[in-house]
Amino acid sequence: MISPCNNRVSAEADTAGLQIQPCRNASSEYDQLMTKHIAIIATLDTKGPEAAFMAGMVRERGHLPIVIDVGAFTASSKADFSNNTVAEQAGCSLEMLVRTGARDTVINTMGQGARRVLLALLKQGKLDGAIGLGGNQGTAIAAMALRSLPLGFPKFLLSTVASGNMRPYIGNADIGVMFSVADLLGGPNPVSRSVMSNAVAALVGMVERGEPISPAARGRTIALTALGNTEKAANRIHEQLCQRGFQVITFHASGAGGSAMEELMESGIFSGVVDLTPHELSEEVVGAGAYIPVRPGRLAAAGRMGIPQVVSTGGLEYLCFGPKESIPTRLRKRKTYFHNPNNANVKVSRTEMMQIGTVMAERLNTATGPVAVLVPTKGWSVYGSKGGPLYDPKGNMLLLQALKKHLKPSIPFREIDLHINDQTFADICVETLIGLVQERE
């Protein structure tokens, strides 16, 4: 079997020292002071006319298009970065890559190559926004590259498959997505011309008028997790922390939300976290649900970064799914409550509750910064409270037994005779976190 990549560059490879030059001479355009640099990622062997049209739209708006060809089969003179260059940035020979005939390998390689081109341009100060376009394969390649750009950086994706499930493509990235309506085939037509123009206008608007992520000064930014089932407590925590001079960023515990929070933790913008609703941990451990974390290892990032954290048990007792038919057959006999016709909450089994408690302890035990666990014994959600459709005090007890059994004795663990949405519980979370932050300072 032919190996196309003799010196494969890993997805995490550092771009330090990587100098990428475009195939075409655009240096004079680079020198225009007011010009923004906008990358267009496309398979020019199939989407050449569409990419050229979008490049023209970028120029009409006074900016410099940088066309990156991620098509593997036909070289194009219209590319600023050729498909050969893109493959080489992934450590591969394009000729040998094509000879493998392995479509998944081609997609992954060109995606990683485009990723490195974008990151190198960003490092050189020659990238202000990026847009990808394509069908299923082009979407996969472009999305892989766009996901590597920082949160808050302008990025957009025009796709023929955008009306379906985009989570595998987008992950927890803040990529604007637009459905192409018509197929991207044969050049602009009355429908695709409008859609492509709007897509370019959306990205240009981000580039010209967007705002980067800017945390509060002096380490005063706190992360907070929430779901509708814990919203009352989250609102109170947010209010109280703001009154104490903190900036609070709340994340919906929807799989992508918690993963985005943990990615931002690694960038160093948070000085503390109230993980009121670590619901995604349950779906990760059980391996089922619509809110499985995009990034594995939920509850590990804050500890790894040494960020002071207060952790509670919001939403750990159920799994989230879409409509009834989306619930796996093996789970359909469990207690289920429909939040709405498109959102089903399914009870976690008692065996799974013990597993969740064990994993929770194991991850918190690795923390290099201060941690406190606060448990409201009168309920972890609206639906899991006494009288609620998912109420199961024995299941909760089994999770807590496993958590206490495996948690390091040095980590404070406190059971509080309140419901998670009680105002007093929220206030205890706030005071505990402030104490940990001050202790760390």
Secondary structure as UniProt FT lines:
FT   TURN            11..12
FT   TURN            16..17
FT   HELIX           27..30
FT   TURN            33..34
FT   STRAND          37..42
FT   HELIX           44..60
FT   TURN            61..62
FT   STRAND          64..69
FT   TURN            77..78
FT   HELIX           83..89
FT   TURN            90..91
FT   HELIX           94..100
FT   HELIX           103..123
FT   TURN            124..125
FT   STRAND          129..134
FT   HELIX           136..146
FT   TURN            147..148
FT   TURN            151..152
FT   STRAND          155..159
FT   TURN            160..163
FT   HELIX           167..170
FT   TURN            171..172
FT   STRAND          176..179
FT   HELIX           190..209
FT   TURN            217..218
FT   STRAND          221..226
FT   HELIX           228..230
FT   HELIX           231..243
FT   TURN            244..245
FT   STRAND          247..252
FT   HELIX           256..266
FT   TURN            267..268
FT   STRAND          272..275
FT   HELIX           279..286
FT   TURN            290..291
FT   TURN            298..299
FT   HELIX           301..305
FT   STRAND          309..311
FT   TURN            314..317
FT   STRAND          318..321
FT   HELIX           324..326
FT   HELIX           329..331
FT   TURN            332..333
FT   STRAND          336..340
FT   TURN            341..342
FT   STRAND          343..347
FT   HELIX           350..365
FT   STRAND          371..376
FT   TURN            377..378
FT   TURN            383..384
FT   TURN            386..387
FT   TURN            389..390
FT   HELIX           393..406
FT   TURN            409..410
FT   STRAND          413..416
FT   TURN            420..421
FT   HELIX           423..440
//
